[in-house]
Amino acid sequence: MTWQLTVTGMLIGILVGMTGMGGGALMTPILILVFGFKPTLAVGTDILHGAVFKTFGAVRHRVLGTVHARLTFWMFLGSGPMSLVGVEVADWLQRTRGDGVESVSAKVIGGALVLGALGLLAKTYVRRGVQPDDSPFLLARRQRVIAFTLGATGGFIVGLTSVGSGTFFALVMLTVFPLTAVKIVGTDIFHAAALLWVAGISHLLHGNVDLGAMSWLLLGSIPGILLGSQVTVRLPERSLRIGLAAVLAASGVRLLETPAYDIFVPMILLAGAVLAFLAEMRRVNGRAKAALEP
């Protein structure tokens, strides 16, 4: 399973490069459900892979000046240490639960995926709580507390499950901080890269990383994100987000092994496809009406 991992990495890289929507959240469930990785190994491999993978985007955004350094610092002040706590909790579960830890880990990841899907939908439909402003702004005490709390909460979840490094952080920044869209993306990616390096090295030291699989993933994901970032055709962003949310939710339900999940999984995917189609039709109709207006 070498070239298959490279192809998977390239597809994920292209998706992230074109949309900036954190498609990497798909990597952990793919490693578990498609390639048969144990949950703890999938989490560690995904996190360290994401650290290398997102560093390329982080450097690019820093050079372009689309990173809010102080906001990144306050989020990382909470997320860095708490990601280590998340890794330690995962290791504690491994030591105390023994053979049963994989089932517990799969359910924890499944729950995080469902929450991630809900967060992605919220990010799709929520309206901004503050108006974006391209001028520099200093973080007030309340904003520093929010940034630190967001980092601590998200960092723990990332260290434990590898899910949420983009969706939750971007959603809160979207509603709380007066940043333009490009600065939200740049700050989010830069912070995620720093956070994933901390959690990824910790997972590596705990033996939760398959370096061979990670290398094959990077062989596809690095050129994928560089290629995706060069694509100038604008994708139907809302429709794509709805589709991704459906895939995350379906993967989460499958890992949770909820009653009748074999029925719910295709129903969730079908519902996502219908909603995505309706959103796309609405977008097309809106553009047609705008073109007809004098």
Secondary structure by P-SEA (a helix, b strand, c coil): caaaaaaaaaaaaaaaaacccccccaaaaaaaccccccaaaaaaaaaaaaaaaaaaaaaaaaaacccaaaaaaaaaacaaaaaaaaaaaaaaaaaacccaaaaaaaaaaaaaaaaaaaaaaaaacccccbbbbccbbbbcaaaaaaaaaaaaaaaaaaacccccccaaaaaaaaccccccaaaaaaaaaaaaaaaaaaaaaaaaaacccaaaaaaaaaacaaaaaaaaaacccccaaaaaaaaaaaaaaaaaaaaacccaaaaaaaaaaaaaaaaaaaaaaaaaaaaaaaaacc
